[in-house]
Structures are given as structure tokens and as C-alpha cells.
Amino acid sequence: MKVLIVGSGGREHAIAWKVAQSKKVDKIFCAPGNAGIAEYAECVNIGAMEFDKLAAFAKTEEIDLTIIGMDDPLVGGIVDVFEAEGLRVFGPRKNAAILEGSKAFSKDLMKKYHIPTAAYENFTDADSAMAYLEQAKCPIVLKADGLALGKGVLICNTLEEAKEGVREIMLDKKFGSAGNQMVIEEFMTGREVSVLSYVDGKTIKTMTSAQDHKRAGDGDTGLNTGGMGTFSPSPFYTKEVDEFCQKYIYQPTVDAMASEGREFKGIIFFGLMLTPDGPKVLEYNARFGDPEAQVVLPRMKNDIIEVMEACVDGTLDQIDLQFEDNAAVCVILASDGYPVKYEKGLPIRGLENFKEKDGYYVFHAGTKKDGDNIVTNGGRVLGVTAKGSDLKQARANAYDAVQWIDFDNKYYRHDIGKAIDEA
């Protein structure tokens, strides 16, 4: 069969790598792709938001399955466009992708269906938000309602900080139209854990757990980013936590969406906080996390195409989803200055060191071909992933592999997975 992947980052590279292992697949295309994805797929110069062009390409090339990697096209309704053309596509329709597309919607859904989450209020004007803050307890969390590249969340320690945050989100439109509406919620404490899942509208099968590191600097300092590294599994995600989440969070979310007439097929990413009062939902995403996909997919035993087709066909209950009994750590190599200002077009050296090395992977996030060279083309450049028998070994392997690659301006955190030592 022929497969089209929509997207251009490390997540899509990990998906392409996994799809390439499927015995069912003869040919992979990726739009628009990147220099790493080009190893597995024919990259097509069509943007992820050019729905009609993508659908026309899928029809012309007789694509059997299209996989949507990114949040923007999902929230924008790309699945509806493809389905209207009679094309098979993996991902939620627009009315289900709102689970990620609107934080206000997802918070209201959780409240209505008694899914554990932080106490909150939604606001559509800055004055009301400011008035609410006067009687709220700090620290407090401000969230732009819409998509903001994983950066639309502000944790404010003082009232002044919180008011400045409201001004940034709602008045200065730091995150654009994502800040037209805003959620203010209580600050929760505890360990963060990410759990990805496959969903076919009624059945949910969860993948192995992971934990992301969002801040740019060591020790969780600096600005929020799209993610500087991740590890899997989380030692804090115990059997008891899993049983609680299956009963009170995972299945109830799928059932709630179905009850609302928003049948969800695709990936639900659960961002959890393991609070002293039990696990609670921090956020939902409607697609694979990035860089969570880079540690979860290398540990997945199943043929990804079989699982995705089961989601599309509503037969996920027949899939025995399995993961290796090991661990993986991903360290993001970024351009110094990310996420604010950084140089592009710098040649990358050492990529060949990963060829034929079992258990070591380099997933391209922001790269492109420049003649014979592969050069940097973004803030997050590469994700270096390594497996190990346990988390400590995987972490040591990943940091060894980080040294195999070099480019001017290379920057990375030195403490990805350090929480492992405290488990």
C-alpha cells in the first residue's frame, strides 16, 4: 500500500521510520517532510495546511492511507476534507480535534463528565480575568485557549505576574488568536507524565508512558519550548496510577466525546499531573507528542499501520498493543538561542554515525538538504534517541550518542531524565 504522512518535524520522522517497517507498505510520501524523512519517504512540496492540494495529491497517487502528524491541520479540519473525497485518513475530524484546539472546551468537557482536572474559569475579556485574579491564589496558571506551538501556558507566581500574563495573552496577543479566550486554573503540584493512546471512537488502547522536559535550560529553567527531551517509561507511572487513569480518565474521555457527538478516532495524548490527591488531566492533545513519539514508537512492537487501520475501521478491540520491556531517552539538539532567536543553515556533521547502530536513532526536526550537506533549519534541529535495558542505561546511551553529532550553535540540556535518579 501507499502511505502519505503530513508534517515536517521529529514526530513525523519517527512516524515515517515506524511506517517504513510495516510489511504492508510499499511506498511512503511525506508533505512537506524534512531531510531525515527523505531517507524513508518521497518528500512532496505541499504545506500541511494546503488541504485541497494534499487531497488532490492523495487521489492522483492513489494513496491508501494518509497519516496526519500535526495539530494545526487536524484542528483546521483536514480529516473532513479527505473523508469528503472518499480518502482513508488517520486522525480525528475537526469536531473531535477541538479536544486539543480549545482548552476551554476540554476543561468544560472534563467538568461535565467528572474527569479529574484542576479547578478553573474561562474568560473572553481581559477585565473579567483581571478581576478574577484579585481573589485567586498564586501561583496560578494562565492558558491561551487555542493552539500556540506548545508555548501558550504561563505559570505565574505573583498577582503582578499574572496580570502581566493576561495582558500578554489577551491584549498584546502574544499567541495570536489563540488568546481570544483564556483559561485560568489552579496550580497543581506533582510529577508530570504523558500517556499516548490509540482510539477508534469507542475503544482506547494506551501506549507506554513518557515524560517531557519543556523548559529550555537545565534544571527546568528558561523559557517554555516545544520540548527539549523526553524519556519512557516514567518510573512514577505505577500500576495503581494506570488502573485509576483507565477507569476515571481514559475511557471516560472517549465516552464523553462520543456522548457529545464528537466521535474521536486517532491519537489522544493525555498530559497528566500525579498530584497528592491523585492523577489529574493537565491537557489533551489530538496527535502524537513531539518529542514523546521519538521514545514511544521505537519501543512499540506492533505494526503501526495495522493499529492505525484498526482505529479507522473501529476494530481496535482486536489489537493486542505491545511494547518492549526496556527504556528510551531522547535528547533534543537545538540551535543556541531557541526558542527566541537563532541562526539557520549551519552544516550538520556526524549523522552517518547512526547508520546500522542498533538501539540508536536520530530524528530530524528542523533540517533541510543544501546541496550535498544537511543543514539546520529550525530551533529544534535533531532528536537523539537511544534505548537501554533500563532508564539509566538509556540515558547514558543517549548522552553518548549526542557527542556523535556536531553543528555550530549546537545546544542541548544535560539533565534529560535526571528525575530517573530520584525514582
Secondary structure, 3 states (H helix, E strand, C coil): CEEEEEECCHHHHHHHHHHCCCCCCCEEEEEECCCCHHHCCEECCCCCCCHHHHHHHHHHCCCCEEEECCHHHHHHCHHHHHHHCCCCEECCCHHHHHHHHCHHHHHHHHHHCCCCECCEEEECCHHHHHHHHHCCCCCEEEEECCCCCCCCEEEECCHHHHHHHHHHHHHCCCCHHHHCCEEEEECCCCEEEEEEEEEECCCEEEEEEEEECCEEECCCEEEECCCCEEEECCCCCCHHHHHHHHHHHHHHHHHHHHHCCCCCEEEEEEEEEEECCEEEEEEEECCCCCCHHHHHHHHECCCHHHHHHHHHHCCHHHCCCCECCCEEEEEEEEECCCCCCCCCCCECECHHHHCCCCCEEEEECCEEEECCEEEECCCEEEEEEEEECCHHHHHHHHHHHHCCCECCCEECCCCCCHHHHHC
